[in-house]
Amino acid sequence: MKKYKDKKSGKRVVEVGDLSFISDRNHRYGWLGLHFRHHRLRLALKRADKVIAADHQSAKDVVKYYFVPKDKIVLK
């Protein structure tokens, strides 16, 4: 996850790469790391004006797990 402001419009942008830590139960993070990443990403997505997804699967996961509207998501 990468957060920044767009220089032209001044809007908040969040770039989402991989969300496998949510769906994969055998991930390398412990429960505290998963909890921290989930809530940090949830808050960033809630505040974002635009979300940039790395691929189609990441975009689907953002909509499925974080209830972000599809019109906010742009593919990279």
N, C-alpha and C positions, 0 to 999 in steps of 0.2 A: 504494500500500500504506500502510495506517495501522495502527499497533499501539497497543493500550491494554489496561488491566485493567478488567474489569467491576466497578462499584462494589458491586453487590449480592452477587455470588458470589465475587469476587476472582480469577476465571479470566482467563487471557490470551486476548485476542481479536485477530484479524488481519482487517482489512477489505481485500478485493482488488477493485480496480476494473477495469483494462484489462490484459490479458496479450498484447496484439498484438505486443509486442516479441519474443516467442518465435517465433511462427509467421510473421511478416512479415519476409522477408529484406531488404527495402529500407527498413528503419526508420532513423530519424535518428541513433540511437546507434551509436557505433563498437564494435569488438569488446570493448574494455575496459569500456565502459559496460554492454554486454549481459551480460558475465561478472559484473560487480559486482551488477547488479540481480537476475540469476538466483540467485546464491548467497545474497544477502541475503534474498530472498523464500523460498528453499528452507529456510533456517535458521529464519526466522520461522514458516513453516507447520509445520515439524517441532515447534517448541516450543509452538505454539498449542493451546489447549483447544477453541476454537471459531473457525470461519472464516466471515466474512460475505462473500458474493459479490454483485456488483452486478447480474448477470443470469445467465441460464441458460448462456450461452456461457462466461462466466468460471468458473462452477462446473464445467463439463465440462473446461475447460482445466486447472483445478487438479487434478482427478482424473486426467486424462490425463498431464500432465507432471510432477506432484509427488507422485502416488500417495497423496493424502489420502483417507481413508475418507469415503464419501458422508454418513454419519451425523454427521460433524463440520461439514458445510457447511450454512449457512442462507442463503436468498436474502433480499436487502434489500427 
